[in-house]
């Protein structure tokens, strides 16, 4: 029978230290993934990254008109449209 004793995860003084640790270590030394259970984290906010995107002015204006009709910011509507398309492409693949 295999040894199921796992190493203890050390405390991390900062998020950067934790990221560096996990970049260099295999989580299977610390976590028994065979006994892991799925969990929902409904309040977890995704990490965001700002990007610069060049779009035709007419496309932005169309997006603003649609967003105004729905009473939402146009950037938010753009994210919804992009997420819907990504989901469709994932299902297709």
N, C-alpha and C positions, 0 to 999 in steps of 0.2 A: 504494500500500500504506500502511496506517495506521501511525503511529508507535507502537510497542509499548513504548517506554521508560517505565517507571513511576517515580514519586517514591519516595524512601526513607522508610520509616516512622521518625519520630524516636524517640529514647529517652524514656521517660516516668519522671519521678521518683516518681510514685505512681499507684495504680489510679484515683484520682479524676481526675488529670490526663489519663490515657488515655481514660477515659469521656467527659470533656469534649471531647477532641480528636475522637473518633469521632462525637460528637453533632453536630459542626460540619463534618465532612469526608466526602466520598464515597469509599468504599473502592476504587472502580474507578480512582481516580487512583493507587493504591498497589499494587493486586493485579490480576493478570491472571486474572480468573475463568474465562476460556475454557479455560485450561490447568489449572484446579484439579481435584484428584482427591478423591473421597470418602475419609474416614478414620474409623475407629472409635476412640473414646476411652473404653475400658471402665472406666478408673479415675477419670473425671471425675465429680465430685460436683455435683449440681444445687444452685443457690442456693436457700436456704430463707427463708421469711418466716413469722413467727409471726402467726396470726390469732386472733381471738376469735369463737367460734361458739356460739350458744345452741341447745341441743338439749333435747328432752324428757328428763327423768330416766329414764323407762322405756327410751328408745332407747339411752341410755348404758349402762344396766344390761344390756340385751340384748347390746350390743356387748362388754361386759366378759365376759359369760358365754361368748360365742363365742370371744373371744380367749383366755380361760382354757383352753378345750377344745383350742385349737391351740397353747397355750403360747407366745403372743406378746403383747406389750403392746397394749392396746386402741387406742391412738393409731396404732400401726403397722398394725393390721388395718383401721382406718378409712381410712388412706391407700391401702391395697391396694384396698378396696372402691371408693373414689372413683376411683382410677386405672383400674380395670376398667370402670367406668361411662363415664368420659370416653372411653376407647378405643372402646367400643361406639357412643357418640354420634358420634365422628369417622368411624367406618366407615359409619354410617348416612347422614351428610351428603354 
